[in-house]
Amino acid sequence: MLFLACLLSYTSFCQTDTLRVMTYNVLNYGSYPICQGPNALYHAYLQTIVQYTKPDILGLEKMGSIPTSPSDHNNTAPPGFGDSILQYAMNAAFPGKYAYCPFTNASAANNMSLLIYNQQKLGFIAITSSYANLTDFNTYKLYYKDPNLATTHDTTYLYVTLNHDQSGTTSDAIRGGQITGEMQHITNHFIHLPNMINMGDFNTHSTYEQCYQTLVNPTDTNFRFYDPPFSVDGSLTYPADWDSNPNTFAGFLTTSTRQSASIPNSCGTSGGAKSWYDHIFLSPWIINNANHVHYIPHSYRTIGNDAHRLSISINDSSALKNTSVPPDVLNALFQMSNKYPVMVDLAVTQNTTGTSPSDPEITPTGIAGEVFVQEQVSLVNPITSNISMYFSPGLIGQNVTVECFDMLGRSVLKQPVNIGQRSIDIPCSLNKGVYTLRIYSKHSVLCMTTVVKK
C-alpha cells in the first residue's frame, strides 16, 4: 500500500499519464477460409482480453488481410473487417475509446498488421515509413493529446513500428533481411531514433539471430533499440537462447498457448510454451526519458504466462493452476491464438512549458503550432456520397477546412467550409477505403479521426 501511495503522489506531482502498449499475434483472425472459428466468436474473445489488459496501443499481427481498395483482391478478411474489430471487440469492451490507423498491403500478403490506439489519449498523423517484404512493415506516427496543447502548442510524438517476420528455424536469413530492410527505411526518415516502439512477432529463436542483433547491436548506434528484460530491467543477460534452454526464460515464452495440435483447433503451433517470438523493443529516448515518454521499469510482461507453462497449455491445471489472469481471460487467450500477448507500460509526462527536443524526422509531419479546441464535432462513419458533420453551437460562424488523407498520408480531399449551421454535408467522391479526416481552422484543429468510405 505504501508503494501505491507513493506512485499516486508522484503521478499527481509530475502530471504523468500511463500508456499501456501491447503486441499480439492473433493467428489469422478474420481470415477466410476459416481455420479457428466464426469471427463473431473471436471478436468476443478479443473483447474479453481487451477488457482485462486495457491497452492504449495495440498491434495485431498475422490477422487476415483486409482489402485496401475495391480493386485489391489479395484479401483473406472481408471488407470493413477493421471496423468489425472496433465495433464488436475493442469498443464493445470500452465504448468510443478506440480507433485504428490506416493499413497497407503492398506486399500482397494473405495476412497483415493493424495498429489500434486509444483515441481519447492519442491521435494518428501518418505512416512515416513503409517497407514491403513478405508482409508490410509500417512505422506509424502518433501524437499524445496533451491537456496543455491548447496553451503550449507543443505535443509529444510517438512512433510505432509493427513487425511479423518469417517463421521457421531455417528462416534466420530471411528474418535478418526483413529487419535490415525495415531499418534501412527508418534510417532514411530519421537522423536518429525518436520516441519509437518496434514490436511484433519476430519469430526469433535466440539473441544470436541477425534480425535481433540488427535491432539491439547495430553498426550505427543512433538506431539501437533496447529489449527491456535484458539491458533495462536486468532480469536476463545476453546472450540468450530460449529454444535450447526454455527453462531460463519460462515467464517470457510466448509460443505456444496450446499443447495439443488439435485442441481447440488445428491452427498454429502446438507444444505449449517453448519459445519467445514476440517482443517489444524501445528506443533510447524512451529508455532515457529524453522527450516526455519513458519506460516504467519491470513493466514488461507476458499476459497469461505464470512461468509454469513449459510444454503445457495456458489453461492446463494438471501441474499447477494458472491464476495469473482471471479464468475467462485464460480461456479467451487459449482460444484466440497460439501466441501469448506481451505488454509494457510507458509513462508520459505532460508538457507544461511548450519546450521539447526536436523530433529527428528528416522530413517532419505533424501538428506543431495547431491548437485543439474543446468544442465537439460528430461525424457519420462510415461515409458514403457525403461527409455528414454535426458541430456544437460554439463553432457556428467559423470557417474551417475539411481534409482527408489516404493511408500513405497524401491529401486526397480538401474542402473549405463555413459553419453556418450545426449540420453540414459536403460531397465526397473518394474511392472506397480507409482515410484520416481532419477538420481545422487557421489556428485550431477541431477533429482528427479515422473514417471509412463505403
C-alpha positions as CSV (number, residue, x, y, z in Angstrom):
1,M,0.0,0.0,0.0
2,L,2.9,2.4,0.7
3,F,4.3,1.9,-2.8
4,L,0.8,2.6,-4.3
5,A,0.5,5.8,-2.3
6,C,4.0,7.0,-3.4
7,L,3.2,6.2,-7.0
8,L,-0.1,8.2,-6.9
9,S,1.7,11.1,-5.2
10,Y,4.4,11.0,-7.9
11,T,1.9,10.9,-10.7
12,S,0.0,13.9,-9.3
13,F,3.1,16.0,-8.8
14,C,4.7,15.3,-12.1
15,Q,1.4,15.3,-14.1
16,T,2.0,12.0,-15.7
17,D,-0.2,9.6,-17.7
18,T,0.4,6.0,-18.5
19,L,0.2,4.3,-21.9
20,R,-0.2,0.5,-21.9
21,V,1.3,-1.0,-25.0
22,M,0.5,-4.5,-26.2
23,T,1.5,-6.6,-29.3
24,Y,-0.4,-9.7,-30.2
25,N,-0.1,-12.3,-33.0
26,V,-3.8,-13.1,-33.5
27,L,-3.4,-16.2,-35.7
28,N,-5.3,-15.3,-38.9
29,Y,-8.1,-13.6,-37.1
30,G,-10.7,-12.7,-39.7
31,S,-9.2,-14.8,-42.5
32,Y,-11.1,-17.0,-44.9
33,P,-11.2,-19.9,-45.3
34,I,-11.9,-20.0,-41.5
35,C,-9.5,-22.1,-39.6
36,Q,-10.3,-21.3,-36.0
37,G,-14.0,-20.3,-35.9
38,P,-16.6,-17.7,-36.6
39,N,-15.5,-14.1,-36.5
40,A,-18.2,-13.1,-34.0
41,L,-16.9,-15.7,-31.5
42,Y,-13.3,-14.3,-31.9
43,H,-14.5,-10.7,-31.5
44,A,-15.9,-11.8,-28.1
45,Y,-12.6,-13.4,-27.1
46,L,-10.7,-10.3,-28.0
47,Q,-13.2,-8.2,-26.2
48,T,-12.5,-10.2,-23.0
49,I,-8.8,-9.8,-23.4
50,V,-9.0,-6.1,-24.0
51,Q,-11.3,-5.6,-21.0
52,Y,-8.6,-7.1,-18.9
53,T,-5.4,-5.6,-20.4
54,K,-6.8,-2.2,-21.2
55,P,-4.2,-1.3,-23.9
56,D,-3.8,2.2,-25.2
57,I,-1.7,1.0,-28.1
58,L,-2.4,-2.5,-29.6
59,G,-0.6,-4.1,-32.5
60,L,-2.4,-7.0,-34.1
61,E,-0.1,-9.1,-36.2
62,K,-1.0,-12.0,-38.6
63,M,-4.6,-11.1,-38.9
64,G,-6.4,-11.7,-42.1
65,S,-5.5,-9.2,-44.8
66,I,-8.3,-6.6,-45.4
67,P,-8.8,-5.2,-49.0
68,T,-7.3,-1.8,-49.3
69,S,-9.4,-0.8,-52.2
70,P,-12.2,-2.3,-54.4
71,S,-9.5,-3.5,-56.9
72,D,-7.5,-5.2,-54.2
73,H,-8.2,-8.9,-54.4
74,N,-5.3,-10.1,-52.1
75,N,-7.6,-10.1,-49.1
76,T,-8.4,-13.0,-46.8
77,A,-10.5,-10.9,-44.4
78,P,-13.8,-9.3,-45.5
79,P,-14.0,-5.6,-46.4
80,G,-14.5,-3.5,-43.3
81,F,-13.1,-6.1,-41.0
82,G,-11.2,-3.4,-39.2
83,D,-14.5,-1.7,-38.4
84,S,-15.9,-5.0,-37.1
85,I,-12.9,-5.3,-34.7
86,L,-13.6,-1.8,-33.4
87,Q,-17.4,-2.3,-33.1
88,Y,-17.6,-5.9,-31.7
89,A,-14.3,-6.2,-29.8
90,M,-12.5,-3.0,-28.9
91,N,-15.3,-0.5,-28.4
92,A,-17.6,-3.3,-27.2
93,A,-15.1,-3.5,-24.3
94,F,-14.8,0.3,-23.9
95,P,-17.4,2.2,-25.9
96,G,-15.9,5.0,-28.1
97,K,-12.4,4.5,-26.9
98,Y,-10.6,3.0,-29.9
99,A,-9.7,3.8,-33.5
100,Y,-7.3,2.2,-35.9
101,C,-4.6,3.5,-38.2
102,P,-4.7,3.1,-41.9
103,F,-3.3,-0.2,-43.1
104,T,-1.4,-1.3,-46.2
105,N,-0.7,-4.5,-48.1
106,A,1.8,-3.5,-50.7
107,S,3.3,-7.0,-50.3
108,A,0.0,-8.6,-51.4
109,A,0.2,-10.9,-48.4
110,N,-2.6,-13.1,-47.0
111,N,-2.1,-11.5,-43.6
112,M,-1.4,-8.0,-42.2
113,S,-0.8,-6.0,-39.1
114,L,-3.2,-3.4,-37.7
115,L,-2.4,-0.7,-35.2
116,I,-5.2,0.3,-32.8
117,Y,-5.0,3.2,-30.4
118,N,-6.9,4.9,-27.6
119,Q,-8.2,7.9,-29.4
120,Q,-9.0,9.6,-26.0
121,K,-5.3,9.8,-25.3
122,L,-3.7,9.6,-28.8
123,G,-4.2,10.7,-32.4
124,F,-2.8,9.4,-35.6
125,I,-0.8,11.6,-38.0
126,A,0.7,9.5,-40.8
127,I,2.6,6.4,-41.8
128,T,6.2,7.7,-41.9
129,S,7.9,4.6,-43.2
130,S,6.6,1.6,-45.1
131,Y,8.6,-1.4,-46.2
132,A,7.0,-4.2,-48.2
133,N,8.7,-7.6,-47.9
134,L,6.8,-10.8,-47.4
135,T,4.4,-8.6,-45.3
136,D,4.3,-4.9,-44.8
137,F,6.4,-3.3,-42.1
138,N,5.0,0.1,-41.3
139,T,6.0,2.9,-38.9
140,Y,3.1,4.9,-37.6
141,K,3.3,8.4,-36.1
142,L,1.0,9.1,-33.2
143,Y,0.7,12.2,-31.0
144,Y,-0.2,12.5,-27.4
145,K,-3.3,14.6,-26.7
146,D,-1.6,16.6,-24.0
147,P,-4.1,18.6,-21.9
148,N,-1.7,21.6,-22.2
149,L,-1.7,21.5,-26.0
150,A,-4.1,24.4,-26.4
151,T,-1.7,26.6,-24.4
152,T,1.7,25.3,-25.3
153,H,1.0,24.4,-29.0
154,D,3.5,21.6,-28.4
155,T,2.8,17.9,-28.2
156,T,4.8,14.7,-27.8
157,Y,5.1,12.3,-30.8
158,L,5.3,8.5,-30.5
159,Y,6.2,6.2,-33.4
160,V,5.2,2.6,-33.5
161,T,6.7,0.0,-36.0
162,L,4.8,-3.3,-36.4
163,N,6.5,-6.5,-37.4
164,H,5.6,-10.0,-38.5
165,D,8.8,-11.9,-39.5
166,Q,9.1,-15.1,-41.4
167,S,8.7,-18.2,-39.2
168,G,10.8,-21.3,-39.2
169,T,14.1,-22.5,-37.7
170,T,15.7,-22.3,-41.2
171,S,14.5,-18.8,-41.9
172,D,17.1,-16.8,-39.9
173,A,18.5,-15.2,-43.1
174,I,15.0,-14.2,-44.3
175,R,14.2,-12.6,-40.9
176,G,17.5,-10.8,-41.0
177,G,16.8,-9.4,-44.4
178,Q,13.3,-8.3,-43.3
179,I,14.6,-6.3,-40.3
180,T,17.6,-4.9,-42.2
181,G,15.2,-3.6,-44.9
182,E,12.9,-2.2,-42.3
183,M,15.7,-0.4,-40.5
184,Q,17.1,1.0,-43.8
185,H,13.7,2.6,-44.4
186,I,13.7,4.0,-40.9
187,T,17.2,5.4,-41.2
188,N,16.0,7.1,-44.4
189,H,13.4,9.0,-42.5
190,F,15.2,9.8,-39.2
191,I,18.5,11.3,-38.1
192,H,18.4,9.1,-35.0
193,L,15.6,7.2,-33.3
194,P,12.8,9.3,-31.8
195,N,10.3,8.1,-29.2
196,M,9.9,4.8,-31.1
197,I,8.4,1.3,-30.3
198,N,9.4,-1.6,-32.5
199,M,7.2,-4.5,-31.7
200,G,5.5,-7.6,-33.1
201,D,6.2,-11.3,-33.8
202,F,9.8,-11.5,-34.8
203,N,9.9,-15.4,-34.8
204,T,13.3,-15.2,-33.2
205,H,14.9,-18.4,-31.6
206,S,17.7,-16.7,-29.8
207,T,19.5,-13.3,-29.5
208,Y,22.2,-14.6,-31.8
209,E,19.9,-14.1,-34.8
210,Q,20.7,-11.4,-37.4
211,C,17.4,-9.7,-37.0
212,Y,17.7,-9.4,-33.3
213,Q,21.3,-8.2,-33.5
214,T,20.3,-5.6,-36.1
215,L,18.0,-4.1,-33.6
216,V,20.0,-4.2,-30.3
217,N,23.5,-4.1,-31.6
218,P,23.5,-2.1,-34.9
219,T,26.6,-0.7,-36.6
220,D,25.1,2.8,-36.3
221,T,24.3,3.2,-32.6
222,N,22.0,6.1,-33.3
223,F,19.5,3.3,-34.3
224,R,19.9,1.0,-31.4
225,F,16.8,-0.5,-29.7
226,Y,16.6,-2.0,-26.2
227,D,14.8,-5.2,-25.1
228,P,13.6,-4.2,-21.6
229,P,14.0,-7.5,-19.8
230,F,17.7,-7.5,-20.7
231,S,19.5,-4.2,-20.7
232,V,17.0,-2.2,-18.8
233,D,15.4,-4.3,-16.1
234,G,18.4,-6.6,-15.8
235,S,16.1,-9.7,-15.4
236,L,18.0,-11.5,-18.1
237,T,21.5,-11.4,-19.5
238,Y,23.0,-11.7,-23.0
239,P,23.5,-14.0,-24.9
240,A,20.2,-15.9,-24.7
241,D,19.0,-19.0,-26.5
242,W,15.4,-19.7,-25.4
243,D,14.9,-22.5,-27.8
244,S,17.8,-24.5,-26.3
245,N,17.2,-23.5,-22.7
246,P,13.5,-22.5,-22.3
247,N,13.5,-23.1,-18.5
248,T,15.7,-20.0,-18.0
249,F,13.1,-17.9,-19.8
250,A,9.9,-19.6,-18.7
251,G,8.0,-16.5,-17.8
252,F,8.8,-14.7,-21.1
253,L,7.9,-17.5,-23.5
254,T,5.1,-16.6,-26.0
255,T,4.7,-19.7,-28.1
256,S,2.5,-21.7,-27.7
257,T,-0.6,-21.3,-25.5
258,R,-1.6,-24.7,-26.7
259,Q,-0.1,-28.1,-26.0
260,S,-2.2,-30.0,-28.5
261,A,-2.1,-29.8,-32.2
262,S,-5.8,-30.4,-32.5
263,I,-7.3,-28.6,-29.4
264,P,-9.0,-26.2,-29.6
265,N,-8.3,-26.4,-33.4
266,S,-5.6,-27.4,-35.8
267,C,-4.4,-23.8,-36.4
268,G,-0.9,-22.6,-35.4
269,T,1.8,-24.3,-33.5
270,S,1.4,-26.7,-30.5
271,G,3.7,-28.0,-27.8
272,G,2.9,-25.4,-25.1
273,A,5.3,-22.6,-24.0
274,K,8.7,-23.4,-25.7
275,S,10.0,-20.3,-27.4
276,W,9.9,-16.4,-27.3
277,Y,8.9,-14.9,-30.6
278,D,7.1,-11.8,-29.6
279,H,9.0,-8.7,-28.4
280,I,8.6,-5.0,-27.7
281,F,11.8,-3.0,-28.4
282,L,12.2,0.6,-27.2
283,S,14.3,3.4,-28.4
284,P,17.0,5.2,-26.3
285,W,14.7,8.3,-26.0
286,I,12.1,6.2,-24.3
287,I,14.6,4.3,-22.1
288,N,16.3,7.6,-21.0
289,N,13.1,9.8,-20.7
290,A,14.6,12.2,-23.3
291,N,11.2,13.5,-24.6
292,H,8.3,13.2,-22.1
293,V,7.9,9.4,-22.6
294,H,9.7,6.7,-20.6
295,Y,9.5,3.0,-19.9
296,I,8.2,2.1,-16.4
297,P,10.9,-0.4,-15.1
298,H,9.9,-4.0,-14.8
299,S,6.5,-3.4,-16.5
300,Y,7.3,-5.8,-19.4
301,R,5.2,-8.9,-19.1
302,T,3.7,-11.8,-21.0
303,I,0.0,-11.9,-20.4
304,G,-1.2,-15.2,-19.1
305,N,2.2,-16.8,-18.7
306,D,2.7,-17.6,-15.0
307,A,6.2,-19.0,-15.6
308,H,4.8,-22.6,-15.2
309,R,3.6,-23.3,-18.7
310,L,6.6,-25.2,-20.2
311,S,5.3,-27.7,-22.7
312,I,1.7,-27.4,-21.4
313,S,-1.3,-25.3,-22.4
314,I,-2.0,-21.9,-20.8
315,N,-5.1,-23.4,-19.1
316,D,-3.6,-26.7,-18.1
317,S,-4.1,-27.3,-14.3
318,S,-2.5,-30.8,-14.1
319,A,0.7,-29.4,-12.7
320,L,-0.2,-26.0,-11.3
321,K,-3.4,-24.0,-11.9
322,N,-2.7,-20.8,-13.8
323,T,-4.1,-17.9,-11.7
324,S,-2.1,-15.1,-13.4
325,V,-5.3,-13.8,-15.1
326,P,-9.0,-14.5,-14.5
327,P,-10.5,-17.7,-15.8
328,D,-12.4,-16.0,-18.6
329,V,-9.3,-14.3,-19.8
330,L,-7.3,-17.5,-19.6
331,N,-9.9,-19.2,-21.8
332,A,-10.0,-16.3,-24.3
333,L,-6.2,-16.4,-24.6
334,F,-6.3,-20.1,-25.2
335,Q,-9.0,-19.8,-27.9
336,M,-7.9,-16.6,-29.6
337,S,-4.3,-17.6,-30.6
338,N,-1.4,-19.9,-30.1
339,K,0.6,-16.8,-29.1
340,Y,0.7,-15.0,-25.7
341,P,0.5,-11.2,-26.0
342,V,3.2,-9.1,-24.4
343,M,2.9,-5.7,-22.8
344,V,4.9,-2.7,-21.4
345,D,3.8,0.4,-19.6
346,L,5.1,3.9,-20.6
347,A,4.8,7.0,-18.5
348,V,4.0,10.2,-20.4
349,T,4.9,13.5,-18.7
350,Q,2.7,16.4,-19.7
351,N,4.4,19.2,-21.5
352,T,3.6,22.2,-19.4
353,T,6.3,24.5,-20.8
354,G,5.9,24.1,-24.6
355,T,9.6,23.1,-24.9
356,S,10.8,19.7,-26.0
357,P,13.6,18.2,-28.1
358,S,13.1,18.5,-31.9
359,D,12.0,15.2,-33.3
360,P,14.7,13.7,-35.6
361,E,12.4,13.3,-38.6
362,I,14.3,14.3,-41.8
363,T,11.0,15.5,-43.3
364,P,8.7,16.3,-40.4
365,T,5.0,15.7,-40.5
366,G,3.0,16.8,-37.6
367,I,0.6,19.2,-35.9
368,A,3.1,21.6,-34.3
369,G,1.6,25.0,-33.7
370,E,-2.0,23.8,-34.1
371,V,-4.4,24.1,-31.2
372,F,-7.0,21.5,-30.4
373,V,-10.2,23.1,-29.2
374,Q,-12.8,21.7,-26.8
375,E,-15.9,22.2,-29.0
376,Q,-17.3,19.0,-30.4
377,V,-17.6,17.7,-33.9
378,S,-19.5,14.5,-34.7
379,L,-19.3,12.5,-38.0
380,V,-21.4,9.8,-39.6
381,N,-18.9,7.0,-40.1
382,P,-18.7,5.2,-42.5
383,I,-19.2,8.0,-45.0
384,T,-20.9,7.4,-48.3
385,S,-21.6,10.0,-51.1
386,N,-21.5,12.8,-48.4
387,I,-19.4,13.6,-45.4
388,S,-22.0,14.4,-42.7
389,M,-20.8,16.6,-39.9
390,Y,-22.5,17.9,-36.7
391,F,-21.0,20.9,-34.9
392,S,-21.5,22.1,-31.3
393,P,-23.1,25.6,-31.0
394,G,-19.8,27.3,-30.1
395,L,-18.5,26.6,-33.6
396,I,-21.2,28.3,-35.6
397,G,-19.8,31.0,-37.7
398,Q,-16.2,29.6,-38.0
399,N,-14.5,29.0,-41.3
400,V,-12.8,25.6,-41.4
401,T,-11.2,23.2,-43.8
402,V,-12.2,19.5,-44.1
403,E,-9.3,17.4,-45.4
404,C,-8.9,13.7,-46.0
405,F,-5.6,11.8,-46.2
406,D,-5.1,8.3,-47.7
407,M,-3.2,5.6,-45.8
408,L,0.1,7.0,-47.1
409,G,-0.6,10.4,-45.7
410,R,-1.4,12.0,-49.1
411,S,-4.1,14.7,-49.2
412,V,-7.0,13.4,-51.4
413,L,-9.8,15.8,-50.5
414,K,-9.6,19.4,-49.2
415,Q,-12.8,21.5,-48.9
416,P,-13.3,24.9,-47.2
417,V,-16.5,25.1,-45.2
418,N,-18.3,27.9,-43.4
419,I,-20.1,26.5,-40.4
420,G,-23.4,28.3,-40.9
421,Q,-25.5,25.7,-39.1
422,R,-25.0,22.7,-36.8
423,S,-25.5,20.1,-39.5
424,I,-23.5,20.2,-42.8
425,D,-23.0,17.7,-45.6
426,I,-20.2,18.0,-48.2
427,P,-20.0,15.8,-51.4
428,C,-17.4,13.0,-51.2
429,S,-16.2,11.2,-54.3
430,L,-13.4,9.3,-52.7
431,N,-12.8,5.6,-53.6
432,K,-13.8,3.0,-51.0
433,G,-11.2,2.7,-48.3
434,V,-9.8,4.0,-45.0
435,Y,-8.8,7.6,-44.6
436,T,-7.7,10.1,-41.9
437,L,-10.1,13.0,-41.8
438,R,-9.1,16.3,-40.2
439,I,-11.2,19.4,-39.7
440,Y,-9.3,22.6,-38.8
441,S,-9.3,26.4,-38.9
442,K,-6.4,28.7,-39.3
443,H,-5.4,28.4,-35.7
444,S,-7.1,25.3,-34.4
445,V,-7.8,21.6,-35.0
446,L,-11.4,20.6,-34.3
447,C,-11.2,17.0,-35.2
448,M,-8.8,14.3,-36.4
449,T,-10.1,10.7,-36.8
450,T,-10.1,7.6,-39.0
451,V,-13.1,7.2,-41.3
452,V,-14.2,4.6,-43.8
453,K,-15.6,5.4,-47.2
454,K,-18.2,2.8,-48.3
